[in-house]
Amino acid sequence: MKKTVILLLLAAALALPATAQAYTVYNHVAHEACIIDAGRPESCAFKVDPNGSFKAWDSAPRVVWFNYNTKPGTCFLSQKIVTVPRKGSAKLYAEKVEIYNAKGKMIKEVGMVSRVCGQRPGK
């Protein structure tokens, strides 16, 4: 009986879909980056360490703003909302964000603009 239960649990675990990586963000800036869900712009969906990377999973938002702060009161925000493709990547630099598809080909480049921190996108 115990073997049957264990086998059933093992079979159920193997049948569950594996969580797939949605995309990776590479932060090439010496400041922590904040990736903002375009549908919920009030806070960071996730953060990326200075000069670090973050592997976002399927549950992570794919339509995002990129943001980083250099000093109190000075922020940099992507000029446009960006859609990062599944299994693709985004590379954040001080002056731009490059978006790559799953095959590693750059498909979009968006500039970064200086803003007063707390200033909402589009205003």
Secondary structure, DSSP 8 states (H G I E B T S, - for coil): -HHHHHHHHHHHHHHS----EEEEEEE-SSS-EEEEETT-TTSEEEEE-TT-EEEEETTS-SEEEEEEEEETTEEEEESS-EE--TTEEEEE-SSEEEEE-TTS-EEEEEEEEEEETT--TT-
